[in-house]
Structure formats: C-alpha cells, structure tokens
Amino acid sequence: MIKLFYWPTPNGHKITMLLEAAGLEYDIVPINISRGEQFEESFLKIAPNNRMPAIVDEEPTGGGDPITVFESGAILQYLAEKTGQFIPNDLRKKVQVMEWLFWQMGGLGPMAGQNHHFVSYAPEPIPYAIERYVNETARLYAVLDKQLNGRDYIVDDYSIADMACYPWVVLHERQRQNLDDFPSIQKWHERVRAKGSVARAYARGKEISRGPVVDDEAKKFLFGQGSHTIQGKV
C-alpha cells in the first residue's frame, strides 16, 4: 500500500496520475497547504522541505521497513521503477525520459509557478516580473512543442515524463499561454486528457478540494516563508 500525502496541485496530480495508471493501491492523506498543514511535525519527518507530495511505501520491493520519498520527480521515478511501468527498459529511451522529467522539475514547473505567482497572487502587478515569467513559460512551451512534433508522447510511449509535464500545461490559460500557438502540445494535451487514468486522478483531487483557497491566511503559509520557516525562529 502507498500512503500519499497530497493536495490537488500540479505536483500532486502527477502522482495520482501514475498511481491510477499503474493500478497501485493507495490511500490519500490530505495536506491542506493553504492552511499550513505542510508544517506539521509528523509531515516534516517524511518531507523535510515542507512541501507535498510525499509518499510512504509500506511494502517496498525486497521487503523491510517502509520507504519514504519526497519531491514529485523522485516519487515518479521510484514508483515507475517499482512497478516496471512508464519508464523504458531501453537505456537510451530511459535517459531521454529522465532528461524530460528533470527538464520539468528544473524548468517548466518552477517557471510556471513563478508565472502563477506574479500573474495571479502578487499583492500588486509588477510588469517586469509578469513579462519575464510569461515569456519564459512561452519559451519552455516552444521547447516542448518542438519535442512533441511528430510524436504522440514526449518520448514516443506514454511515460513519467508526460505525467510530470501535463498538470502544468493544464493551467496554460492561467499562465497566459494559448495552445493554438503550440499545435503539437495541443494534440498531446488532448491525448493525455482523454485517458481514463487521468480522469480518475483529477477526480480524486476534486473529492478533496474543489479549488485553491488563497485568502490572506493562505498567503501567509504559501508565500511568507524564509529561513525562519526551517530554523523555527519567529
């Protein structure tokens, strides 16, 4: 059994997409990041970066004590290798999947996340920051669109690379991106969205929360962090 510490954000959706596609049994432990539950001591023992998602694999391959994993990319890799699904056996294909997984973790996710912040949540508009992150998001979309040209999926077969990228592209309108400008992404987006496992994954999220509640109290938890958050200083 996999215990998933989760909230329905792009990084959370990645993991439910894989769990549903792989047919793994899992229980969700909701971590309401808008109310600061990611700072609870019990969760920090599993995810020291006070970010969800995280998992506890209570039945790891080979037996032994449960294994905890934090960081969504590491979780995707761990579960794919555990099940032997959605990660190629061929070395060269596997390298490509891992390249695109890390591309999402280091590029698309962080840049789109900053895009969301300055477009939707900053207390006042900062034109330079908005332009910077909207443009960088567009550049990354163009990179992905080029990779998808002539392919059904990012590395030919459906893989954890697609699961990592898709939830961020779902939010393209919030990022001020028009999928008409990226025809290969648009076709891929529809192809992935049509999967039953993806529909089930997003339905699990709606069972927990119908949408983010980013009020003043939530902003304190989401955007008011610094070294004091980790060091326990007021």
C-alpha positions as CSV (number, residue, x, y, z in Angstrom):
1,M,0.0,0.0,0.0
2,I,1.2,3.5,-0.9
3,K,0.3,6.3,1.5
4,L,0.2,9.6,-0.5
5,F,0.5,12.9,1.3
6,Y,-1.3,15.1,-1.2
7,W,-3.1,18.3,-2.2
8,P,-4.6,18.8,-5.7
9,T,-1.9,20.9,-7.2
10,P,0.1,20.2,-10.4
11,N,2.8,18.3,-8.4
12,G,0.1,16.4,-6.5
13,H,-1.7,15.4,-9.7
14,K,1.5,14.0,-11.2
15,I,1.5,11.3,-8.5
16,T,-2.2,10.3,-8.7
17,M,-1.8,10.1,-12.5
18,L,0.9,7.5,-12.1
19,L,-0.8,5.6,-9.2
20,E,-4.0,5.4,-11.2
21,A,-2.3,4.3,-14.5
22,A,-0.2,1.7,-12.7
23,G,-3.1,0.3,-10.8
24,L,-1.4,0.6,-7.4
25,E,-3.4,0.7,-4.2
26,Y,-3.0,3.9,-2.3
27,D,-4.5,6.0,0.5
28,I,-4.5,9.8,0.3
29,V,-3.6,11.8,3.4
30,P,-4.7,15.3,2.6
31,I,-2.2,18.1,3.3
32,N,-4.0,21.4,3.0
33,I,-1.2,23.7,2.0
34,S,-3.4,26.7,2.2
35,R,-3.8,26.1,5.9
36,G,-0.2,25.3,6.8
37,E,-0.6,21.5,7.3
38,Q,2.7,21.0,5.5
39,F,4.5,22.4,8.6
40,E,3.2,19.7,11.0
41,E,6.0,17.8,12.7
42,S,4.7,14.4,11.6
43,F,4.8,15.5,7.9
44,L,8.2,17.1,8.2
45,K,9.7,13.7,9.1
46,I,8.6,12.5,5.7
47,A,9.1,15.7,3.7
48,P,11.9,17.9,5.2
49,N,11.4,20.6,2.6
50,N,7.8,21.1,3.9
51,R,6.3,20.6,0.5
52,M,3.9,17.9,-0.7
53,P,3.6,15.5,-2.3
54,A,5.4,12.7,-0.4
55,I,4.8,9.0,-0.1
56,V,5.3,6.2,2.3
57,D,5.7,2.8,0.6
58,E,4.6,0.4,3.2
59,E,5.5,-2.7,1.1
60,P,8.8,-1.8,-0.7
61,T,10.4,-4.2,-3.2
62,G,12.5,-6.7,-1.3
63,G,10.6,-6.1,2.0
64,G,12.0,-4.4,5.0
65,D,11.0,-1.1,6.6
66,P,8.7,1.3,4.8
67,I,10.4,3.7,2.4
68,T,9.6,7.4,2.4
69,V,10.1,9.6,-0.7
70,F,9.6,13.3,-1.1
71,E,9.9,15.5,-4.3
72,S,7.5,14.7,-7.0
73,G,10.1,13.8,-9.6
74,A,11.8,11.4,-7.2
75,I,8.4,9.8,-6.4
76,L,7.6,9.3,-10.1
77,Q,10.9,7.6,-10.7
78,Y,10.6,5.5,-7.6
79,L,7.1,4.3,-8.4
80,A,7.9,3.7,-12.1
81,E,10.9,1.6,-11.2
82,K,9.0,-0.2,-8.5
83,T,6.3,-1.3,-10.9
84,G,8.3,-1.5,-14.1
85,Q,5.8,0.7,-15.8
86,F,6.0,4.1,-17.6
87,I,9.8,4.1,-17.7
88,P,11.7,2.4,-20.6
89,N,13.9,-0.6,-20.2
90,D,16.0,0.5,-23.2
91,L,18.9,2.6,-21.8
92,R,18.7,5.3,-24.4
93,K,15.0,5.8,-24.1
94,K,15.3,5.8,-20.3
95,V,17.9,8.5,-20.4
96,Q,15.5,10.6,-22.6
97,V,12.6,10.1,-20.2
98,M,14.8,11.2,-17.3
99,E,16.0,14.2,-19.2
100,W,12.5,15.4,-19.7
101,L,11.5,14.6,-16.2
102,F,14.3,16.8,-14.9
103,W,13.5,19.4,-17.5
104,Q,10.1,19.7,-16.0
105,M,11.4,19.7,-12.4
106,G,14.1,22.3,-13.1
107,G,12.3,24.4,-15.8
108,L,8.6,24.1,-16.6
109,G,7.4,23.7,-13.0
110,P,9.5,26.5,-11.4
111,M,9.0,29.0,-14.2
112,A,5.2,28.3,-14.5
113,G,5.0,28.5,-10.7
114,Q,6.6,32.0,-10.7
115,N,4.3,32.9,-13.6
116,H,1.2,31.9,-11.4
117,H,2.5,33.9,-8.5
118,F,3.2,37.2,-10.3
119,V,0.1,36.9,-12.6
120,S,-2.4,35.8,-10.0
121,Y,-1.2,36.2,-6.4
122,A,1.3,39.1,-6.1
123,P,-0.2,41.9,-4.0
124,E,0.4,44.4,-6.8
125,P,1.2,44.0,-10.5
126,I,4.9,44.0,-11.3
127,P,5.1,44.3,-15.1
128,Y,8.7,43.3,-15.4
129,A,8.2,40.1,-13.4
130,I,5.0,39.2,-15.3
131,E,6.7,39.7,-18.7
132,R,9.7,37.8,-17.5
133,Y,7.9,34.7,-16.4
134,V,5.2,34.7,-19.1
135,N,7.9,34.9,-21.7
136,E,10.0,32.2,-20.1
137,T,6.9,29.9,-19.9
138,A,6.3,30.5,-23.6
139,R,9.9,29.6,-24.4
140,L,9.6,26.3,-22.5
141,Y,6.3,25.6,-24.2
142,A,8.1,26.1,-27.5
143,V,10.8,23.6,-26.4
144,L,8.2,21.0,-25.5
145,D,6.2,21.7,-28.7
146,K,9.3,21.0,-30.8
147,Q,9.9,17.8,-28.9
148,L,6.3,16.6,-29.5
149,N,6.3,17.4,-33.2
150,G,5.6,14.0,-34.9
151,R,5.3,12.1,-31.6
152,D,2.3,11.0,-29.6
153,Y,4.1,11.4,-26.3
154,I,7.3,13.2,-25.1
155,V,9.5,10.1,-25.6
156,D,7.3,8.1,-28.0
157,D,5.5,6.0,-25.4
158,Y,3.4,7.4,-22.5
159,S,5.8,7.8,-19.6
160,I,6.5,9.6,-16.3
161,A,7.8,12.5,-18.5
162,D,4.3,13.1,-19.8
163,M,2.8,12.7,-16.2
164,A,5.3,15.3,-14.9
165,C,4.5,17.9,-17.6
166,Y,0.8,17.5,-18.2
167,P,-0.5,19.0,-15.0
168,W,1.4,22.2,-15.6
169,V,0.1,22.5,-19.1
170,V,-3.5,22.1,-17.9
171,L,-3.1,25.5,-16.4
172,H,-2.0,27.2,-19.6
173,E,-4.7,29.9,-19.5
174,R,-3.6,31.0,-16.1
175,Q,0.0,31.2,-17.5
176,R,-1.2,33.4,-20.4
177,Q,-0.4,30.7,-22.9
178,N,-2.5,30.0,-26.0
179,L,-2.3,26.3,-27.1
180,D,-3.2,27.4,-30.6
181,D,0.4,28.7,-30.7
182,F,1.7,25.2,-29.8
183,P,-0.2,22.7,-32.0
184,S,1.9,19.7,-31.0
185,I,1.3,20.4,-27.3
186,Q,-2.4,20.9,-28.0
187,K,-2.8,17.5,-29.6
188,W,-0.7,15.9,-26.8
189,H,-2.7,17.6,-24.2
190,E,-6.0,16.3,-25.6
191,R,-4.5,12.8,-26.0
192,V,-3.4,12.7,-22.3
193,R,-6.6,14.2,-21.0
194,A,-8.6,11.5,-22.7
195,K,-7.0,8.7,-20.7
196,G,-9.3,7.1,-18.1
197,S,-6.4,7.1,-15.5
198,V,-6.0,10.9,-15.9
199,A,-9.7,11.5,-15.4
200,R,-9.7,9.3,-12.3
201,A,-6.6,11.1,-10.9
202,Y,-8.2,14.5,-11.3
203,A,-11.5,13.2,-9.8
204,R,-9.6,12.2,-6.7
205,G,-8.4,15.8,-6.4
206,K,-11.9,17.1,-6.6
207,E,-13.0,14.8,-3.8
208,I,-10.6,16.6,-1.6
209,S,-10.8,20.2,-2.8
210,R,-12.8,22.0,-5.5
211,G,-10.2,24.7,-5.9
212,P,-7.4,26.6,-4.1
213,V,-8.4,29.0,-1.3
214,V,-5.8,31.7,-1.5
215,D,-7.0,34.2,1.1
216,D,-4.8,36.3,3.3
217,E,-4.3,33.5,5.8
218,A,-3.3,31.1,3.0
219,K,-0.9,33.6,1.5
220,K,0.9,33.7,4.9
221,F,1.6,30.0,4.6
222,L,2.2,29.8,0.8
223,F,4.3,33.0,0.3
224,G,5.6,34.1,3.7
225,Q,8.4,31.6,4.1
226,G,12.1,32.1,4.6
227,S,15.0,30.6,6.6
228,H,12.9,31.2,9.8
229,T,10.4,28.6,8.5
230,I,13.1,25.9,8.7
231,Q,15.0,27.2,11.7
232,G,11.9,27.7,13.8
233,K,12.6,31.3,14.5
234,V,9.9,33.9,14.9
